[in-house]
Amino acid sequence: MNNYKLTIVGLVLSSFLYFTSVFLELEVFEQLINFLIRLKHHGFDSVLIPLLVFFGFVYIDHRRRHKESLIEKTKLKIYKAMLTSSHHILNNFIYQMDIFKVTAEDTPGFDTQILAFYEDIIDNTSDQIYSLSNITTIDEFSIRTSVMH
């Protein structure tokens, strides 16, 4: 129903116009012809068709841009949902790895350099996740550069 709302508006408007002209005995077509004749006397007749063509293309361009805007908004929603899900998965992974870290710290004789290396990896990954989730422009370059820092 929502896809045909302009068609329904057009049907209601044209039906209203038809029944109004029948009941009030208006000659709508003759009124239109008289209006066009008056335009011709003022010299507007040569401008009318180019204006109609121009506004037709303005309307088509407006619809195309509106459709592209809706597509971009949908892409942005999908991207943000994917990013949120990835963020959740990676944070769970990091928390689970912390369990291994605690176990390694409690194990006597475990190499402290490995623990330091582990900390660097976790910090770097956390920073990349944070950077990726805070980008403002959704494009390939922004995504790639946010992870490279």
Phi, psi and omega in degrees: 000319182294333180288339185246022185295324178290326177294319179294319177299317178298319178296315180295316180296316180292323176296316177300315180298317180296309183292326176295316181291328178287311184289325180266002180053047177270144176256084186296317181296318178294323177297320178296316179298316178298321177298316179295325178294319177296323177297323181295323179296329180269357178085012180275350184295329181284341181266340188297310182293314176301323177294318177298317178296314180300309181292333173297315179289326175299317179296314180298317179296319178299315179297319180296315179295323178296318179295316178298322178296318178296320179296317179295321178296321178294317177300319180296318178298317180295317179299313181295322177295318178296319180294318179297318179295315178297319179300316179297314180298314182293321177295320175300318179299314181298318179295322178292325177291331176297328176298317177296322180296315179299319178296318180294321179294328181277349180276122180293139176084007179286138185296123182288335177293324177295319178295321178294318177298318178301315179300317179298318180296314181295317179296316179298315180296318179297318178297319179294319178297314179298316180296319180293323182282350182248017177288149183257330179251122183269093172210169186300317182297314181297319181295313181295318181289331179292331180274338184284342183292000000 
